[in-house]
Structures are given as structure tokens and as C-alpha cells.
């Protein structure tokens, strides 16, 4: 781990690998925990590492090719030479930069870690961008197991959402026809029933898709 932390890309790759393996104790080694009392680091470090991974998955797309593979990093506008931008997390109060920092030490052994100011922001970012109340009721595996960039809980919720959207489409169509059917029949006595029959399919599809897309936004799909 020490050698891979000598470049920004190595640090991010190592952190993502450790959290993907759910080895949060190792992932915590990629965080600058200097602002946390030493006695609490072993307990708080893995928790912060897990919360940071959730924030990244939810709101901060990462491409390893964007990170420098040089020990000194690459100059970035608006940042000191010993900082590297991981990404920007959108929050209710504005955007928050996630930064790496090159730690002090011998030049040939300096490590890049998630900067202490960023570590201090992780609990707040987790509250705003994390999994919310679901995290209190579902086992961690529901959030950590992923397939095609979606967590297990999202796949299960997606299945339920499809069923609900279908039901909403059917029920909404029935209610709409009961309300507007008589009006259409009075307005067009000859063609009213035919018109209603033609509208059933598109109306059901429209209501179902509307319910699906509204619900998918809540799942961060």
C-alpha cells in the first residue's frame, strides 16, 4: 500500500479497491486522520472510509485516467502543488471539493491521502448524499454488492418499482376512464366507445412510465 500511495492515481485506485473488497480498515489508511484523536482513529477511520465510498458512488463519478500517476502530481488550477482534486460533491449548501493531499515526509516516500479537511466533511456529505434511512434497516451487503454500477438495494427497488408503476398505470387508467368516459360518450355518442378503447393503451403506458421515472429519480438511477 505504501508504494501505491505515492501518486494520486495510486491512492484513489487503492482506496476504491479496498472499499470494493469491504476492507474498510485498509481503506482508512488512505485517509489523513490527523485531526482525529489517535485513540479514536481505529474506530472512526473505517466508518469514514465506508461513508466516503458511498458519497463517491452516489455523487462523484471517478475515472482513474483523470488522476496523475506522477509522485508530484499534476498542476491544477486553483489548487496548491500538493493538492489533487478527486471530484466535486453537490450538496444543499453548494459544491464541496474532495481533495487529496501529499503528506509531508522524505521526498521519495511521500504519500497522497484524502486531505484532512475533506475527511472532516465526510459525515456531513454522508448525511446529505448517503443512503438515508434505508441504511438503518438494511444490512451493509445491500449497499456494497454492485452489478452494472447499481447496488443490490437499487436492483430490488427497481423490481418493486416496475410492479408499482404497472399497477399505477392500470389503476390510473381505470379511474380516468370512469371519470371522463361518460363525458366522452356524451360528446361523441357514435365514436365515443371506440375512442376510449384506442386511448386505453397509450394512457396506461403514459401513467406507468411517469410513475417509473418519478420513482427512478429517488433510486438515483
PyMOL commands that set and color helices and strands:
alter all, ss='L'
color gray80, all
select helices_A, chain A and resi 4-6+8-20+24-30+38-59+64-66+107-109+116-129+132-136+141-144+152-187+192-218
alter helices_A, ss='H'
color red, helices_A
select strands_A, chain A and resi 83-91+94-102+112-114+146-147+150-151
alter strands_A, ss='S'
color yellow, strands_A
deselect
rebuild
show_as cartoon
